[in-house]
């Protein structure tokens, strides 16, 4: 599994617009083959700071996600909404609790 952790911080006054845009991604990604988890989090410490925790079955699923028109549209809107470039870390899942 491939895990992506993306942290995004809204420009002052753009918090609600960014959150709405990020929330709108969830039902779209839910339909992607290979997307296992796609969860949006809001910081309890910093207004306008969000984190996506994403898990994909393999690199092909990640590549597909990045190629979608809605992902590209999201990226195009970031310059108007984000305080800085997103911080994105990519991990390979190696072990954990199985449910």
C-alpha positions as CSV (number, residue, x, y, z in Angstrom):
1,X,0.0,0.0,0.0
2,X,1.1,3.5,-0.7
3,X,0.1,6.2,1.8
4,X,0.1,10.0,1.1
5,X,-0.1,12.6,3.8
6,X,-0.8,16.1,2.4
7,X,-1.0,19.2,4.6
8,X,-2.6,22.3,3.2
9,X,-3.0,25.7,4.8
10,X,-5.6,28.2,3.5
11,X,-4.9,31.9,3.0
12,X,-6.7,34.1,5.6
13,X,-10.3,34.4,4.5
14,X,-10.2,31.4,2.2
15,X,-10.6,28.7,4.8
16,X,-14.2,27.9,4.1
17,X,-13.7,27.9,0.3
18,X,-10.7,25.6,0.6
19,X,-12.5,23.2,2.9
20,X,-15.5,23.0,0.6
21,X,-13.3,22.3,-2.3
22,X,-11.4,19.6,-0.4
23,X,-14.6,18.0,0.8
24,X,-15.9,17.9,-2.8
25,X,-13.0,15.6,-3.7
26,X,-14.1,12.8,-1.4
27,X,-17.0,11.4,-3.4
28,X,-15.0,11.6,-6.6
29,X,-12.0,9.8,-5.2
30,X,-14.3,7.2,-3.6
31,X,-15.1,6.0,-7.1
32,X,-11.5,5.5,-8.1
33,X,-10.4,1.9,-8.4
34,X,-7.4,1.4,-6.0
35,X,-8.2,4.3,-3.6
36,X,-8.5,2.6,-0.2
37,X,-8.7,5.6,2.2
38,X,-9.1,9.3,1.5
39,X,-9.8,11.1,4.7
40,X,-9.8,14.9,5.3
41,X,-8.8,16.3,8.7
42,X,-9.1,19.9,10.0
43,X,-6.5,21.1,12.5
44,X,-7.7,21.8,16.0
45,X,-4.7,24.0,16.6
46,X,-4.4,26.1,13.4
47,X,-7.4,27.7,11.7
48,X,-7.4,26.9,8.0
49,X,-5.0,24.0,8.2
50,X,-6.1,20.7,6.7
51,X,-4.6,17.2,6.2
52,X,-5.5,14.5,3.8
53,X,-4.6,11.0,4.7
54,X,-4.7,8.9,1.6
55,X,-4.1,5.2,1.0
56,X,-3.8,3.5,-2.4
57,X,-3.4,-0.2,-3.3
58,X,-0.4,0.5,-5.6
59,X,1.5,3.1,-7.6
60,X,-0.8,2.7,-10.6
61,X,-3.7,3.8,-8.4
62,X,-1.7,6.9,-7.2
63,X,-0.8,7.7,-10.8
64,X,-4.4,7.4,-11.9
65,X,-5.6,9.7,-9.0
66,X,-3.0,12.3,-10.1
67,X,-4.1,12.1,-13.7
68,X,-7.8,12.8,-13.1
69,X,-9.3,16.0,-14.3
70,X,-10.7,16.8,-10.8
71,X,-7.3,16.5,-9.2
72,X,-5.8,18.7,-11.8
73,X,-8.6,21.2,-11.3
74,X,-7.9,21.2,-7.6
75,X,-4.2,21.9,-8.1
76,X,-5.0,24.8,-10.5
77,X,-7.1,26.5,-7.7
78,X,-4.4,26.2,-5.0
79,X,-2.6,29.4,-6.0
80,X,-5.7,31.4,-5.0
81,X,-6.5,29.5,-1.9
82,X,-3.2,28.3,-0.2
83,X,-0.8,30.2,1.9
84,X,2.1,28.1,0.7
85,X,2.8,25.0,-1.3
86,X,1.2,21.8,0.1
87,X,3.5,19.6,2.2
88,X,3.2,16.1,0.7
89,X,4.9,13.0,2.1
90,X,4.6,9.6,0.4
91,X,5.0,6.4,2.5
92,X,5.0,2.7,1.9
93,X,2.9,0.9,4.5
94,X,4.9,-1.8,6.1
95,X,3.0,-3.0,9.2
96,X,0.1,-2.2,11.4
97,X,-3.1,-3.3,13.2
98,X,-5.3,-5.4,11.0
99,X,-9.1,-5.1,11.5
